[in-house]
Amino acid sequence: MIPPYTVASILEASRIEEVVSDFVNLKRRGSNLIGLCPFHQEKTPSFTVSPSKGIFKCFGCGKAGDSARFIMEHEHYSYPEALRYLAAKYQIEIEEREQSPEELQEQNERERLFNLNSFARDYFSNSLFETQEGKAIGLGYLKERDFRETVVRKFQLGFNPDHKDAFSNHARNQGYSAEALLKTGLSVGSEDKLYDRFQGRVIFPIHNLTGKVIGFGGRILVSDKTKAKYLNSPESDIYNKSKSLYGLYFAKTAISRLDQCLLVEGYTDVISMHQAGIENVVASSGTSLTTEQIRLIRRYTNNITILYDGDKAGVNASLRGIDMILEEGMNVRVLLFPEGDDPDSFVRKHRSSEVEEFIRKESKDFISFKTGLLLEEAAGDPIRKAGLIREIVTTISLIPDPIYRTVYVKECSRMLEVAEATLMNELNKLLRSRFRKQLSPETPVLPQSQPDLQPQEVAPEQEIPTLHQERELIRLMLMFGNHEVMVPTVDEDGFPAIYRLPLAHYILDDLRNDQLTFMHPTNVKILEIYIEGHDEGVVPHEQHFVSNPEPDVALLCIDLITERYQLSQNWEKHKIFVKTATDDLKLLADSALIHFKRKMVDSSMADLFQQLKEAVDPNDQLIIQKKIKGLKVIDMKLSQKPGIVISK
């Protein structure tokens, strides 16, 4: 039982931004901090932390609370467990009476498993440093790998004696149940007779983000082909291999600070890199990279460099990992070590500065890496080269951001000596095919011979005059909605000032200030989604639209984000540099808004002229003429906006 005054002290000492930043990469936005929500999948940050209020709030999934609530939600702790975690973080002593064996037995299942793993970690560490067998065999092996004692203790490495049931018997004698030993995988067999899983192995504890031990890896130290070289804990209530990364607990601060994560394959790779002073490194623990692991890294950075062996298996693993990382909207580079080397062996042969220099100079972006690799395989074979081109374009199509897709198509065109337009056409085919598959089977698919036809345009009941202008505004929000634009204003003292605003919010603010909306029903649906996001302080991601359950919304957005035309390389070849959309998004948005408003004015005037033609009463004619005059004034003002090119 934690006394109330201690609870108050813990909550008062806890700083929400410090607690959350242990798990989420936060960036400053005004007086608050934002990041990707750890409680649900998202690619556009909707998770906000308010240091002044001491709370977090996710506008995507709705979770909110203080520091204790965050730890409860993230770590699945009870309230007392969350308080104990915070007390340990802020070095606040909790005066609690020691638990009895009965109370220990009644603890929740997860906490019992955590406690058992902590006990096992200490047992293995003691065996390594304090027993004759551990010193001779376990420490002897680690010293052969050139691991210093400081790094061995940092990663809490240990040793399990080569006895069939030494640990299991010791744990049972200390009151731990056979059920718990079997659940964690520390023991095998049955409740009647337990055997140690990690007999005669060096032990590598696996930690979660808070530093608690969730599982173990064990390396055998004798040559025995009947036994696995590495043995890992089985999955349990507290350990999920696909959602865990070895070393992340020790690396997360460096990853966030450097905005870069190095991904290796094994335990010793991570430890060697740390010993060399390169700490932003984690391992997939010998398993194939999973989407959950990638999303775990994405909490701290968008940049991953894969460091793998130069053998065939390492290359294939790299290719599979690249596609998965790109699909999550992250940037990926690849580094293959010289043949016969892995990160561990390479680091032991070179100085730290040489390793850092090698990573910096030799790592390649995924296009250069994959293209170079596959071109080598397809040399002199046009059929294989054609297949290579499709494979590379398929990889590019996985990138969620349309701007990045365009950049990589350009680079791919240069390397493969294939026309940009050819690659872009292939890319658009893949995107359209993938997006349509995401829709329900009942969704009608338009024939390929009519690629520009939209479902809502088939036999329209009435021509909508602002249709194209509405779609241009939607296109800008889909393509660049999260890009910030600088908006001039004045501060409280009347002096000129500048503030930054997402482009989507800038467009919405302008429309709402003039009380304008769209006319086409599908466009209205899309606008309402953006307005809802605006009111919650977020910009909806394009995936929200292309996966929309309403087919008309999905198909329209798919069409708007797939680019049909690209600038020719001949412009740059002749040193003629053409501005792109991102060079001045505010000007582009202003121009689109002016076109939209002028079209609305034109449409209204056309209606008024028709009414004037049909009006008989002189008073009605006078009222209509005044309205027309007013609209002409508005149209004149719109046409004189600076920097706007008006064409009708």
Secondary structure, DSSP 8 states (H G I E B T S, - for coil): ---HHHHHHHHHH--HHHHHHTTS--EEETTEEEE--SSS--SS--EEEETTTTEEEETTT--EE-HHHHHHHHHT--HHHHHHHHHHHTT---------HHHHHHS-HHHHHHHHHHHHHHHHHHHHHHSHHIIIIIIHHHHHTT--HHHHHHTT-EEE-S-SSHHHHHHHHTT--HHHHHHHTSEEE-SSSEEETTTTEEEEEEE-TTS-EEEEEEEE-S--TTS-SEEE----SS--GGG--BTHHHHHHHHHHHT-EEEESSHHHHHHHHHTT--SEEE-TTS---HHHHHHHHTT-SEEEEEE-SSHHHHHHHHHHHHHHHHTT-EEEEEE--TT--HHHHHHHS-HHHHHHHHHHH-EEHHHHHHHHHHHHTTT-HHHHHHHHHHHHHHHHT-S-HHHHHHHHHHHHHHHT--HHHHHHHHHHHHHHHHHHHS-TTS----TT-TT--GGGSS-SS--TTHHHHHHHHHHHHHHTTSEEEEEEE-TTS-EEEEEEEHHHHHHHHHHHTT---SSHHHHHHHHHHHHHHHTT----HHHHHT-SSHHHHHHHHHHHS------THHHHTT-----GGGGHHHHHHHHHHHHHHHHHHHHHHHHHHHHHH--SHHHHHHHHHHHHHHHHHHHHHHT-TT-----
